[in-house]
Amino acid sequence: MATRKNQHVVPKDGGWAIKGAGSKKATKVFPTQKEAIKEGREIARRQGSELLIHGRDGRIREKNTYGKDPHPPRA
């Protein structure tokens, strides 16, 4: 399995990019946020990580976790 690195969908040069947490370079750039979210979701699912979707202002507007929760609530 690939390294668990949270994926961020962020605005970039009039389009939208997927960036792994801590990466300086974008994994891939798309013309629309919808396309970037779709691909980012697939990457996060494969890695069992989180997808963080940012708005045009750069603030996180949505988070989705696709990995196993390392700290599940007690029963």
N, C-alpha and C positions, 0 to 999 in steps of 0.2 A: 504494500500500500504506500502511496505517496505521503510525503510529509504533510502533517496537518497545519496548514497555513490559512488563516482567515482570508476571505476574498472580499474586496471592496469594489463597488461600482461607483465610480467618481466621474465628474465632468472633466472633459479634456478637449481643448481646442475646438469647441463647438460641437463635439460629439461626446461619447461616453466610453470610459475605459474600465477594464477589469485589472485590478492590481492586487497582488498578494501582499499580505501584511508585511511591512518592513522593506518591501521592494521599491526601488527607485523607478524602475521601468514598468510600463504597462504590459500585462500579458497579451492583451489584444484591445484594439479600439474599434468601436462601432458607431454608426451614424445616429442610432437611437438608444435611449435608455432601456427600452423594452428588449431589444436584441442583446444588450450587455447583461441584463438581469437573467435572461434565459441561459446564456452561456455561463455566467457566474454561478448560477444555481447548479448546473451540471458539474462544474469543477468542485464546488463545495460538497456536493453529494458524493462524488468519487473519493474525495479526501476525508470525508467525515468531519468537516469543519463548519464555520459560520459564514454566512453571506451578509454583508453590511451594505445597505443601499443608501447612498448619499443623495441629497437634493442638489439643485444648482448652486445653493449657498454653501455647500460643503458639509452641512450638518447631516448626521445620520437620521434618516427618516423611517427606516425599517431594518429589522434584524431577523434572520432565519437561521436556526441551528439544524444541521444535518448529521451531526455526529452523536455518539452515545454520550449522555450526560454523565460526567465523572462524579458528580455529587447529587444523585437523585434524592428527592425528599424522602424522609423516613415514613414508614407505614404506621 
